[in-house]
Amino acid sequence: MTVPAHLAHIVHTTRRYAAMIDWYCTVFNAHPVHRDPALTFLAFDEENHRFAIANLDVMRPGGDGRQGDVGVNHTAFTYAGAGDLLETYARLKALGITPYWPVHHGMTLSLYYQDPDGNRIELQADALGPQDAIAYFASPAFAANPIGVGYDPDALLADYRAGASEAALLRLPAGPPSPIPSEHGL
C-alpha cells in the first residue's frame, strides 16, 4: 500500500494575522516566501512552505476569534508522485472515501478530504520542485489565480493507468480559478 513520503505543511486560520506570522517566524526561524493581506506562506527548510497563515479578517470577516473560528485549517501530506497520489485516490474511493476538493494549485496536485470529525487533510503530489514552487509564488500566474484549477481525479487516474507521463499528470490544467468549497472553512 502506498503511503505519504512526508508531512508537507500545516495551514492555520487566524484573526491575529501579524502576531501569528511573527510567532511562527520566531519559533521556527521561518521566513515568508509569499505574503499578501490574506495569506502568508512560511518556510524554514528545503520545502516551499511548512506553514501557511490565512487571515480570516480578510477571507471570512465577522468571526469571534475563538476556537472553531480559528485554528488548524488543514494538514498536508506529500506523496512521491502523481501515480502514488492517484492510486491512493482509487483505493480510498473504493472504500467510499472521496475528496471534497480536487484542485491543482500550480505547485501541487491536491485532493482534500475530511475525516469523521471534520478535520481537513490534503493529500498532494508536488508539481514543482521547491525552488520553482517558491518562484511560482512571485509569478503573474499565481497573482492571477492563487487558488488553482479544479480537475477530475477519475479522468487523471485513467490517464495515469493509460501510461501518461509524470509531467503530463502534474501539468496545471487550463481553466478558471476553482471556487473554494464550503467544506474548506474559508
C-alpha positions as a Markdown table, in Angstrom:
| # | Residue | x | y | z |
|---|---|---|---|---|
| 1 | Met | 0.0 | 0.0 | 0.0 |
| 2 | Thr | 1.3 | 3.5 | -0.9 |
| 3 | Val | 1.9 | 5.9 | 2.0 |
| 4 | Pro | 2.9 | 9.6 | 2.0 |
| 5 | Ala | 6.5 | 10.4 | 1.6 |
| 6 | His | 6.4 | 13.2 | 4.2 |
| 7 | Leu | 4.3 | 15.7 | 6.1 |
| 8 | Ala | 4.2 | 18.8 | 3.9 |
| 9 | His | 2.6 | 21.7 | 5.7 |
| 10 | Ile | 0.0 | 22.9 | 8.2 |
| 11 | Val | -2.4 | 25.8 | 7.5 |
| 12 | His | -3.7 | 27.9 | 10.3 |
| 13 | Thr | -6.6 | 30.3 | 10.2 |
| 14 | Thr | -6.4 | 33.4 | 12.4 |
| 15 | Arg | -7.8 | 36.7 | 13.3 |
| 16 | Arg | -4.3 | 37.7 | 14.7 |
| 17 | Tyr | -2.6 | 37.7 | 11.4 |
| 18 | Ala | 0.6 | 39.7 | 12.1 |
| 19 | Ala | 1.1 | 38.1 | 15.5 |
| 20 | Met | 0.8 | 34.5 | 14.1 |
| 21 | Ile | 3.2 | 35.3 | 11.3 |
| 22 | Asp | 5.7 | 36.8 | 13.8 |
| 23 | Trp | 5.3 | 33.8 | 16.2 |
| 24 | Tyr | 5.9 | 31.1 | 13.6 |
| 25 | Cys | 8.9 | 33.1 | 12.2 |
| 26 | Thr | 10.3 | 33.4 | 15.7 |
| 27 | Val | 9.7 | 29.9 | 16.9 |
| 28 | Phe | 10.7 | 28.1 | 13.7 |
| 29 | Asn | 13.2 | 30.6 | 12.4 |
| 30 | Ala | 11.0 | 30.7 | 9.3 |
| 31 | His | 10.7 | 33.3 | 6.6 |
| 32 | Pro | 7.9 | 34.3 | 4.3 |
| 33 | Val | 8.1 | 33.0 | 0.8 |
| 34 | His | 4.9 | 34.8 | -0.1 |
| 35 | Arg | 2.9 | 37.4 | 1.9 |
| 36 | Asp | -0.2 | 39.3 | 1.0 |
| 37 | Pro | -3.1 | 40.7 | 3.1 |
| 38 | Ala | -4.9 | 37.4 | 3.1 |
| 39 | Leu | -2.3 | 34.6 | 3.1 |
| 40 | Thr | 1.3 | 34.1 | 4.1 |
| 41 | Phe | 3.4 | 31.0 | 3.3 |
| 42 | Leu | 6.4 | 30.4 | 5.6 |
| 43 | Ala | 9.4 | 28.1 | 5.0 |
| 44 | Phe | 12.3 | 27.1 | 7.2 |
| 45 | Asp | 13.9 | 24.3 | 5.2 |
| 46 | Glu | 14.0 | 22.9 | 1.7 |
| 47 | Glu | 10.2 | 22.6 | 1.4 |
| 48 | Asn | 8.5 | 25.5 | -0.4 |
| 49 | His | 6.4 | 26.1 | 2.7 |
| 50 | Arg | 5.8 | 24.4 | 6.0 |
| 51 | Phe | 3.2 | 26.7 | 7.4 |
| 52 | Ala | 0.5 | 28.9 | 5.8 |
| 53 | Ile | -1.3 | 31.6 | 7.8 |
| 54 | Ala | -4.7 | 32.6 | 6.5 |
| 55 | Asn | -6.2 | 35.9 | 7.6 |
| 56 | Leu | -9.8 | 35.3 | 8.4 |
| 57 | Asp | -10.5 | 39.1 | 8.8 |
| 58 | Val | -9.9 | 39.3 | 5.0 |
| 59 | Met | -11.2 | 35.8 | 3.9 |
| 60 | Arg | -14.2 | 35.4 | 6.2 |
| 61 | Pro | -14.9 | 38.7 | 8.2 |
| 62 | Gly | -17.1 | 38.7 | 11.2 |
| 63 | Gly | -16.0 | 35.8 | 13.4 |
| 64 | Asp | -15.2 | 36.0 | 17.1 |
| 65 | Gly | -11.6 | 34.6 | 17.0 |
| 66 | Arg | -12.3 | 31.7 | 19.3 |
| 67 | Gln | -11.5 | 28.0 | 18.7 |
| 68 | Gly | -13.7 | 26.8 | 15.9 |
| 69 | Asp | -13.5 | 30.2 | 14.2 |
| 70 | Val | -9.6 | 30.0 | 14.2 |
| 71 | Gly | -7.2 | 27.1 | 14.3 |
| 72 | Val | -5.8 | 24.5 | 12.0 |
| 73 | Asn | -7.5 | 24.6 | 8.6 |
| 74 | His | -5.7 | 21.5 | 7.3 |
| 75 | Thr | -2.7 | 19.3 | 7.4 |
| 76 | Ala | -1.0 | 18.2 | 4.1 |
| 77 | Phe | 0.9 | 15.1 | 3.2 |
| 78 | Thr | 3.0 | 14.7 | 0.1 |
| 79 | Tyr | 3.2 | 11.5 | -2.0 |
| 80 | Ala | 6.3 | 10.6 | -4.0 |
| 81 | Gly | 4.5 | 11.3 | -7.3 |
| 82 | Ala | 1.2 | 11.7 | -9.1 |
| 83 | Gly | 0.9 | 7.9 | -9.6 |
| 84 | Asp | 1.0 | 7.3 | -5.8 |
| 85 | Leu | -1.5 | 10.0 | -5.2 |
| 86 | Leu | -3.9 | 8.7 | -7.8 |
| 87 | Glu | -3.6 | 5.1 | -6.7 |
| 88 | Thr | -4.4 | 6.3 | -3.1 |
| 89 | Tyr | -7.4 | 8.2 | -4.5 |
| 90 | Ala | -8.6 | 5.0 | -6.2 |
| 91 | Arg | -8.1 | 2.9 | -3.0 |
| 92 | Leu | -10.0 | 5.4 | -0.9 |
| 93 | Lys | -12.8 | 5.8 | -3.4 |
| 94 | Ala | -13.3 | 2.0 | -3.4 |
| 95 | Leu | -13.8 | 2.3 | 0.3 |
| 96 | Gly | -16.3 | 5.1 | -0.1 |
| 97 | Ile | -13.9 | 7.9 | 0.9 |
| 98 | Thr | -14.0 | 10.7 | -1.6 |
| 99 | Pro | -12.3 | 14.1 | -1.7 |
| 100 | Tyr | -14.4 | 17.2 | -1.3 |
| 101 | Trp | -12.0 | 19.2 | -3.4 |
| 102 | Pro | -9.7 | 18.0 | -6.2 |
| 103 | Val | -7.6 | 21.1 | -7.1 |
| 104 | His | -4.3 | 21.7 | -8.9 |
| 105 | His | -2.7 | 24.6 | -7.0 |
| 106 | Gly | 0.0 | 25.2 | -9.6 |
| 107 | Met | 2.7 | 23.9 | -7.3 |
| 108 | Thr | 0.8 | 20.8 | -6.1 |
| 109 | Leu | -1.8 | 18.4 | -7.4 |
| 110 | Ser | -4.1 | 18.1 | -4.4 |
| 111 | Leu | -7.0 | 16.2 | -3.0 |
| 112 | Tyr | -8.7 | 17.4 | 0.1 |
| 113 | Tyr | -10.6 | 15.1 | 2.4 |
| 114 | Gln | -12.5 | 15.3 | 5.8 |
| 115 | Asp | -12.0 | 12.8 | 8.5 |
| 116 | Pro | -15.0 | 11.6 | 10.6 |
| 117 | Asp | -14.6 | 14.6 | 12.9 |
| 118 | Gly | -14.5 | 17.1 | 10.0 |
| 119 | Asn | -10.7 | 17.7 | 10.2 |
| 120 | Arg | -9.3 | 18.5 | 6.8 |
| 121 | Ile | -6.5 | 16.6 | 5.2 |
| 122 | Glu | -4.7 | 17.5 | 2.0 |
| 123 | Leu | -3.0 | 14.6 | 0.0 |
| 124 | Gln | -0.7 | 16.1 | -2.6 |
| 125 | Ala | 2.0 | 15.4 | -5.2 |
| 126 | Asp | 4.5 | 18.2 | -5.9 |
| 127 | Ala | 4.1 | 19.6 | -9.4 |
| 128 | Leu | 7.2 | 21.8 | -9.0 |
| 129 | Gly | 10.5 | 21.4 | -7.1 |
| 130 | Pro | 11.0 | 23.6 | -4.0 |
| 131 | Gln | 12.8 | 26.5 | -5.7 |
| 132 | Asp | 10.4 | 26.5 | -8.7 |
| 133 | Ala | 7.4 | 26.5 | -6.2 |
| 134 | Ile | 8.9 | 29.5 | -4.3 |
| 135 | Ala | 9.3 | 31.3 | -7.7 |
| 136 | Tyr | 5.8 | 30.4 | -8.6 |
| 137 | Phe | 4.5 | 32.4 | -5.5 |
| 138 | Ala | 6.0 | 35.5 | -7.1 |
| 139 | Ser | 4.8 | 34.8 | -10.6 |
| 140 | Pro | 2.0 | 36.5 | -12.6 |
| 141 | Ala | 0.2 | 33.1 | -12.9 |
| 142 | Phe | 0.0 | 32.9 | -9.0 |
| 143 | Ala | -1.1 | 36.5 | -8.8 |
| 144 | Ala | -3.9 | 35.8 | -11.3 |
| 145 | Asn | -5.0 | 32.6 | -9.6 |
| 146 | Pro | -3.7 | 31.9 | -6.1 |
| 147 | Ile | -6.3 | 29.1 | -5.5 |
| 148 | Gly | -5.7 | 26.8 | -8.5 |
| 149 | Val | -7.8 | 24.9 | -11.1 |
| 150 | Gly | -10.2 | 22.1 | -10.3 |
| 151 | Tyr | -9.7 | 18.8 | -12.1 |
| 152 | Asp | -11.4 | 15.4 | -12.5 |
| 153 | Pro | -9.4 | 12.8 | -10.5 |
| 154 | Asp | -11.1 | 9.9 | -12.3 |
| 155 | Ala | -10.0 | 11.2 | -15.7 |
| 156 | Leu | -6.5 | 11.8 | -14.4 |
| 157 | Leu | -6.4 | 8.3 | -12.9 |
| 158 | Ala | -7.5 | 6.9 | -16.3 |
| 159 | Asp | -4.7 | 8.9 | -17.9 |
| 160 | Tyr | -2.2 | 7.5 | -15.4 |
| 161 | Arg | -3.3 | 4.0 | -16.0 |
| 162 | Ala | -3.1 | 4.5 | -19.7 |
| 163 | Gly | 0.6 | 5.4 | -19.4 |
| 164 | Ala | 0.6 | 9.3 | -19.2 |
| 165 | Ser | 3.9 | 10.7 | -18.2 |
| 166 | Glu | 4.5 | 12.2 | -14.7 |
| 167 | Ala | 5.0 | 15.6 | -16.4 |
| 168 | Ala | 1.6 | 15.3 | -18.1 |
| 169 | Leu | -0.1 | 14.2 | -15.0 |
| 170 | Leu | 1.3 | 17.1 | -13.0 |
| 171 | Arg | 0.8 | 19.8 | -15.6 |
| 172 | Leu | -1.5 | 22.7 | -14.4 |
| 173 | Pro | -4.7 | 22.3 | -16.4 |
| 174 | Ala | -6.3 | 25.3 | -18.2 |
| 175 | Gly | -9.4 | 26.7 | -16.6 |
| 176 | Pro | -10.8 | 29.3 | -14.3 |
| 177 | Pro | -9.9 | 29.6 | -10.7 |
| 178 | Ser | -11.5 | 26.9 | -8.6 |
| 179 | Pro | -14.2 | 28.0 | -6.2 |
| 180 | Ile | -13.3 | 27.2 | -2.6 |
| 181 | Pro | -15.9 | 24.7 | -1.3 |
| 182 | Ser | -17.7 | 25.5 | 1.9 |
| 183 | Glu | -16.2 | 22.3 | 3.5 |
| 184 | His | -12.8 | 24.0 | 3.3 |
| 185 | Gly | -13.8 | 26.6 | 6.0 |
| 186 | Leu | -12.6 | 29.7 | 4.3 |
